[in-house]
Amino acid sequence: MADSSFDIVSKLDRQEVDNALNQAAKEVANRFDFRNVDAGIKWSGETIEIQGNTEERANAVLDVLKDKLVKRGISLKSIDPGEPKASGKIYKLGVALKEGISQENAKKISKIIRDEGPKGVKAQIQGEELRVSSKKKDDLQTVINLLKGQDLDVALQFVNYR
């Protein structure tokens, strides 16, 4: 009997991120506390750029974005907000999007599977993803539940379950 397997990845649904950003931009444009304060949010290449007339306003816009991302099912572990920096009269804040599992995190996840997972489960690092395989499908379910319970600093998705 062939081994069953699945892949562990960390990917973002760009369309959902874009929808969350557009919703946040609409809320910032319409909210009373953001009127006449140069607050805004937009794409800047591959990052999201937030601006406000004070650090607090820029952080408030970031909170609106985080709220919209959570409502759209995107983990906050997949964004990396910077610190607000003064740029003339405006404070700008860049939010980088994180995709892929770094080698360091892949090794950490692989070690968790080896140490705490069922016997006979193998994890292989393949670039920015991991392939987990086992003879028993129940063991794979156990590994998925084990990883969901861990506090890792990367958002994980489980795909290609076969």
C-alpha positions, 0 to 999 in steps of 0.5 A, spaced: 500 500 500 502 506 498 504 512 503 499 517 504 501 524 504 500 532 505 503 538 504 504 543 509 505 550 506 504 558 508 501 561 502 496 568 502 490 568 498 492 575 494 485 576 492 482 576 499 488 580 502 486 585 496 479 585 498 481 586 506 485 592 504 479 595 499 474 594 505 479 597 510 480 603 505 473 604 505 472 604 512 478 609 513 475 614 508 468 613 511 469 613 519 468 620 523 475 619 527 479 619 520 476 625 517 481 631 515 487 627 518 491 624 512 489 617 513 490 612 508 492 605 506 494 602 499 498 597 495 505 599 494 508 594 490 508 588 494 507 591 501 501 595 504 503 602 505 499 606 511 499 613 512 496 618 518 498 625 520 500 621 527 503 615 529 497 613 533 493 614 527 497 610 522 497 604 528 489 605 528 489 604 520 493 598 521 488 596 527 482 596 521 486 592 516 488 587 521 480 587 523 479 586 516 484 580 515 481 576 520 474 577 518 477 574 511 480 568 514 487 571 513 492 569 519 495 575 522 502 571 522 502 572 515 503 580 515 509 583 518 508 591 520 513 595 521 514 601 525 511 608 523 516 613 520 515 620 519 515 623 512 514 630 512 508 631 516 505 624 515 507 618 518 508 612 514 508 605 516 509 599 511 506 592 512 510 586 509 506 580 507 510 573 509 509 567 504 513 560 504 516 557 510 523 559 512 528 553 513 529 555 520 521 554 521 521 548 516 526 544 521 522 546 527 516 543 524 520 537 522 522 536 529 516 537 532 513 532 528 519 527 529 519 528 537 511 529 538 508 525 532 506 518 531 511 513 529 512 512 522 511 519 520 516 522 515 517 529 514 521 532 508 523 539 507 522 541 499 524 548 498 518 553 502 514 547 504 514 540 507 511 534 505 509 529 511 507 522 509 505 516 513 502 509 511 496 510 516 491 516 514 490 517 521 497 518 523 496 524 518 490 527 521 494 526 528 500 530 525 495 536 523 491 536 529 498 537 533 501 542 528 494 546 529 495 546 537 503 549 536 504 556 537 508 557 531 510 564 528 508 562 521 501 561 518 500 554 516 495 551 511 495 543 509 494 541 502 494 536 497 492 531 502 492 524 499 
